[in-house]
Amino acid sequence: MAVTYRKLSDLPLVVPVFPLDGVLLLPGGQLPLNIFEPRYLNMLDDAMSGERIIGMIQTRPRTPGQDADPQRPPLAPVGCAGRVTSFAETSDGRYLITLTGVCRFRAGDELPVRTPYRQVRADFAPYEPDLREDTPGGTRTAADIDRLLSALRRYLDHRGLAIDWGDAESAPSDALINSLAMALPFDPMEKQALLEAETIFERKATLTALLEIDAAAGDDDEPHSIQ
């Protein structure tokens, strides 16, 4: 049965978190995951028997004097809650799931739980607009999209990557921006910047800038000719 989250009270106050650097989930996006670590298998078991909500989050560098436990690195300030919308178990005990992004959250206090996985108090209030499908994201102009696609072509050429250009050019701009932000191999800090962009308009600007910076670095690696 489909579940719709329309207001903050629909969301849990505490979420289990899956810290995974370099992986980004955005509201409305779909993230496939292959779960095999025992603690996260346990997390999935508990989630599937409850609200099916998991918080995807990255870690951040430690500050001097912080606990050096490698199993509990400091968490990034913002993550994204997703609902398990597809679930399968393999013959060797792994879980293959799909998380569909629901809403971003600010990670509050971490609970002193006995579960092998971590849980935090989640403040969804700053990102309540994520729950509204009609949230304005800024005005789409042909110039904006042309600039994004031009930067994307140069980025993919530099990285030796390829995409289906027919799909990219016909996709709604919001879906294109979010799918690129999730799929392209940006570093963790860049992924976090894309996650924390307040609106889709700001995410588009951040994404375009990241693509252009990378493409410019690629240009510097190649000899230039003067016509």
C-alpha positions as CSV (number, residue, x, y, z in Angstrom):
1,M,0.0,0.0,0.0
2,A,1.4,3.4,-1.0
3,V,2.1,5.8,1.9
4,T,2.0,9.5,1.5
5,Y,3.7,11.9,3.8
6,R,2.0,15.3,3.7
7,K,2.9,16.9,7.0
8,L,5.6,16.8,9.7
9,S,3.5,14.8,12.1
10,D,3.4,12.0,9.5
11,L,7.2,11.5,10.0
12,P,8.9,9.7,12.9
13,L,10.7,11.7,15.7
14,V,13.6,9.2,15.7
15,V,15.2,7.5,12.6
16,P,17.7,4.8,12.2
17,V,20.6,6.1,10.1
18,F,22.8,4.4,7.5
19,P,26.0,6.4,7.3
20,L,27.4,6.0,3.8
21,D,29.8,8.5,2.3
22,G,29.5,9.5,-1.3
23,V,25.9,8.3,-1.5
24,L,23.1,10.8,-1.9
25,L,19.4,10.4,-1.5
26,L,17.1,13.3,-2.4
27,P,13.3,13.7,-1.8
28,G,11.5,11.8,-4.6
29,G,14.7,10.1,-5.7
30,Q,15.1,6.3,-5.7
31,L,18.3,4.7,-4.3
32,P,19.0,1.0,-4.7
33,L,21.1,-0.6,-1.9
34,N,22.7,-3.9,-1.4
35,I,22.6,-4.6,2.4
36,F,25.0,-7.2,3.8
37,E,26.5,-6.0,7.1
38,P,24.8,-7.7,10.1
39,R,24.0,-4.4,11.9
40,Y,22.3,-3.0,8.8
41,L,20.5,-6.3,8.1
42,N,19.2,-5.9,11.7
43,M,18.2,-2.3,10.9
44,L,16.2,-3.4,7.9
45,D,14.5,-6.1,9.9
46,D,13.4,-3.5,12.4
47,A,12.4,-1.0,9.8
48,M,10.3,-3.5,7.8
49,S,8.4,-4.3,11.0
50,G,7.8,-0.7,11.7
51,E,7.6,2.5,9.6
52,R,10.0,1.4,6.9
53,I,11.9,4.6,7.3
54,I,15.7,4.9,7.1
55,G,17.9,8.0,7.2
56,M,20.7,8.1,4.7
57,I,23.5,10.4,5.9
58,Q,27.2,11.0,5.4
59,T,29.9,11.4,8.0
60,R,32.1,14.4,8.6
61,P,35.7,14.9,9.6
62,R,36.5,14.6,13.3
63,T,37.5,17.6,15.3
64,P,40.5,17.4,17.7
65,G,39.6,15.5,20.9
66,Q,36.6,13.7,19.5
67,D,36.0,10.0,20.1
68,A,38.2,8.0,17.7
69,D,35.8,5.0,17.5
70,P,35.9,4.1,13.7
71,Q,32.5,2.5,14.0
72,R,30.9,5.8,15.1
73,P,32.3,8.6,13.0
74,P,30.7,12.0,13.5
75,L,27.6,12.4,11.3
76,A,26.9,15.2,8.8
77,P,24.4,17.8,10.0
78,V,21.8,16.9,7.3
79,G,20.6,13.7,5.9
80,C,17.5,12.5,4.0
81,A,14.9,10.0,5.2
82,G,13.7,7.4,2.7
83,R,11.0,4.8,2.8
84,V,11.7,1.2,1.8
85,T,9.6,0.8,-1.4
86,S,11.2,-2.4,-2.7
87,F,12.6,-5.3,-0.7
88,A,14.1,-8.7,-1.7
89,E,16.2,-11.2,0.1
90,T,18.9,-13.2,-1.7
91,S,19.9,-16.8,-1.2
92,D,23.0,-15.8,0.7
93,G,21.2,-13.6,3.2
94,R,21.6,-10.1,1.6
95,Y,18.8,-7.6,1.3
96,L,18.3,-5.8,-2.0
97,I,16.2,-2.7,-1.4
98,T,15.1,0.6,-2.9
99,L,14.8,3.7,-0.8
100,T,12.5,6.4,-2.1
101,G,13.4,9.8,-0.6
102,V,10.8,11.4,1.5
103,C,12.2,14.5,3.3
104,R,15.6,15.9,4.4
105,F,16.3,16.3,8.1
106,R,18.7,17.9,10.5
107,A,20.4,15.2,12.6
108,G,19.9,16.0,16.3
109,D,21.0,14.1,19.3
110,E,22.1,10.5,18.8
111,L,20.3,8.1,21.1
112,P,22.2,5.8,23.5
113,V,20.5,2.7,22.1
114,R,21.4,-0.9,22.4
115,T,20.7,-1.6,18.7
116,P,23.9,-2.3,16.6
117,Y,22.9,0.5,14.3
118,R,22.7,4.2,15.2
119,Q,19.6,6.3,15.7
120,V,19.1,10.0,15.9
121,R,16.4,12.5,16.6
122,A,15.4,13.9,13.3
123,D,14.3,17.6,12.8
124,F,12.3,17.6,9.6
125,A,10.9,21.1,10.2
126,P,13.6,23.1,8.2
127,Y,12.8,20.9,5.2
128,E,9.0,20.8,5.4
129,P,8.7,22.0,1.7
130,D,10.2,18.7,0.6
131,L,6.7,17.2,1.4
132,R,5.0,19.5,-1.0
133,E,5.1,18.4,-4.7
134,D,4.3,21.9,-5.8
135,T,7.2,23.6,-4.0
136,P,8.5,26.3,-6.3
137,G,12.1,25.7,-7.3
138,G,12.8,28.7,-9.3
139,T,12.1,29.6,-12.9
140,R,13.3,27.2,-15.6
141,T,14.8,29.0,-18.6
142,A,16.2,27.6,-21.8
143,A,19.5,29.3,-21.0
144,D,19.7,27.6,-17.6
145,I,19.1,24.1,-19.1
146,D,21.4,24.7,-22.0
147,R,24.1,25.8,-19.6
148,L,23.6,22.7,-17.5
149,L,23.5,20.3,-20.4
150,S,26.6,22.0,-21.9
151,A,28.5,21.6,-18.7
152,L,27.3,18.0,-18.4
153,R,28.6,17.1,-21.9
154,R,32.1,18.5,-21.0
155,Y,32.0,16.7,-17.6
156,L,31.1,13.4,-19.1
157,D,33.8,13.7,-21.8
158,H,36.4,14.5,-19.2
159,R,35.4,11.5,-17.1
160,G,34.9,9.1,-20.0
161,L,31.2,8.6,-19.0
162,A,28.1,8.3,-21.1
163,I,24.3,8.8,-20.6
164,D,21.2,8.5,-22.7
165,W,21.0,12.0,-24.1
166,G,17.5,11.5,-25.4
167,D,16.3,10.8,-21.8
168,A,18.4,13.7,-20.4
169,E,17.1,16.3,-22.8
170,S,13.4,15.2,-22.5
171,A,13.3,14.8,-18.7
172,P,11.6,17.4,-16.5
173,S,14.3,19.7,-15.2
174,D,13.7,18.9,-11.5
175,A,14.0,15.2,-12.1
176,L,17.1,15.7,-14.3
177,I,18.8,17.8,-11.7
178,N,18.1,15.4,-8.8
179,S,19.0,12.3,-10.8
180,L,22.3,13.8,-11.9
181,A,23.1,14.9,-8.3
182,M,22.5,11.4,-7.0
183,A,24.2,9.5,-9.8
184,L,27.3,11.4,-10.8
185,P,30.6,10.5,-8.9
186,F,31.0,13.8,-6.9
187,D,33.1,13.6,-3.7
188,P,31.3,13.5,-0.3
189,M,31.6,17.2,0.4
190,E,30.1,18.0,-3.0
191,K,27.3,15.5,-2.5
192,Q,26.6,17.2,0.9
193,A,26.4,20.6,-0.8
194,L,23.9,19.3,-3.3
195,L,21.8,17.8,-0.5
196,E,21.8,21.0,1.6
197,A,20.9,23.3,-1.3
198,E,17.6,24.8,0.0
199,T,15.6,24.7,-3.3
200,I,15.8,22.9,-6.6
201,F,16.9,26.2,-8.1
202,E,19.9,26.4,-5.8
203,R,20.7,22.7,-6.4
204,K,20.7,23.4,-10.2
205,A,23.2,26.3,-9.7
206,T,25.4,24.2,-7.4
207,L,25.3,21.2,-9.8
208,T,26.1,23.4,-12.8
209,A,29.0,25.0,-11.0
210,L,30.5,21.6,-10.0
211,L,30.2,20.3,-13.6
212,E,31.9,23.4,-15.0
213,I,34.7,23.3,-12.4
214,D,35.4,19.7,-13.2
215,A,35.2,20.3,-17.0
216,A,37.6,23.3,-16.7
217,A,40.1,21.1,-14.9
218,G,39.8,18.7,-17.8
219,D,40.5,21.4,-20.3
220,D,43.7,22.3,-18.4
221,D,44.9,18.8,-18.9
222,E,44.8,19.1,-22.6
223,P,46.9,21.2,-25.0
224,H,45.1,24.3,-26.4
225,S,45.2,25.4,-30.0
226,I,44.7,28.8,-31.4
227,Q,42.6,29.1,-34.6
